[in-house]
Amino acid sequence: MTGARARLQRERREAAQRLDELRESFDDFVAASRDSNADDEHDPEGATIAYERARVVALTHQVREHLAQIDAAFERLDAGTYGRCETCGGAIGEARLEARPTAVRCITCAQNSRPGRARP
């Protein structure tokens, strides 16, 4: 697992930074709508403030989920199980871990677990 800890630390820093940016965006939307009585529901110029707030909330949820996945990956790393497939127990390829450091399944098991995919 050469570089796994550094890769996860980098991933965590980037996710934490993204979460901070999303919080700031949400605060900006709240501040913009607080002092406004504009009818943004019928604004022909673009998306509504409510829509933008909802989008930021959804993205924030996704980033928090990703942070939880990163923390779980650190736990697997500390336990010595990082890089082992939770389904078959085989090795998760280095290229897969490079692309997706939080992966818990090898590529074969991940493909077989996709919805709508027949299992052998």
N, C-alpha and C positions, 0 to 999 in steps of 0.2 A: 504494500500500500504506500508506495513512495509518493510523498507529497499530499496524502489524503487530509491530514490535519490542516495544512496550509490552505488547501483547496476549500475545505469547509469553513475555515476562518474567513477567507475572502468572500465566500458566498454569504456568510452571516453578516459581514460588514456591509455588503452591497444591499442586502435585504433590509437591514436596519436603517440604512440611509434612505432607501425607497419609502419605508414606513414613515420616517420623519417628514419626507417631502409630501406624502399623502396627507398626513395630519395637518401640515401647514396649508395645503390646498383646501382641506375641509374647513379649517378655521377661516380662510379667506372667503369661502362661499357663505358661511354663516354670517360673517361680518358684512358682506355685500348685501345680503338679504335682510339684515336686521333693520337697517335704516331706510329701506326702500319699500315703497308701496306700489311698485311697478307690477303690472299684470304680466309676468313673464310666461304665464301659461299660453298666452296668445301672441307671443313675440315672434314675428316672421323672420327675425334675424338669425335664429339658431336655437340651440338647445336651451332648455329652461334651467334655472338655477336648481330646482328640485331634481331634475334629471342628473345634473352634474354632481350634486351632493350624493345621490344614490350610487352613481358610478364610482365615486371616490370611496364610499363605504364598502362597496363590493371589492374593489381593488385592495383596500386595507385588509379585509378579511382574507383574501388570497395571500397577501404577504405574511400575515400572522400565521396562517397555516404552513407556509413555507418555512418560517422561522421554527415552528414546532418540528417540522421534518428535519431541519438542520440539527436541532438539539437532539433529536432521536438518533441521528447519524453519529453525533459525537458520543452518545451513550454506547452505540454499537462499537465504535472505534475503541473506546476505553475498555469495553468488555471483550474485545478481540473477535467480534463477529462482523465487523464492517467488511463489506465486500463479499459476503456470503449470501446467497439467495435464500430468502425466507420460505420459499415454496419447496425447492428441490435440494437445497443445501449446497449446491455447486457454487463455483466462483462467478462473481459478476465481473465481466470483462473490464479491463482498465479503461478502454475507450468509452464504455458506457458510464463509468464512474467519473471520467473526465467531463463528459457532456452533462451528466446528471448526478452530482455528488451525493444526493439523497436517495438514490435508487435502492430499493429493497429486494428487487427481483432481477434475475438474469434476463437477458433479452428474450430468450425462448419462453420463459414463464410469463413475462410481461405481455408478450404477444398473445399467448394462450388465455390470458385472463381478461382480455378486452371484451366488452359487451358485444354480443352477437357473433362471437367467434366460437366455433365448435371445438370442444376439447377432445383430444385423442383418447 
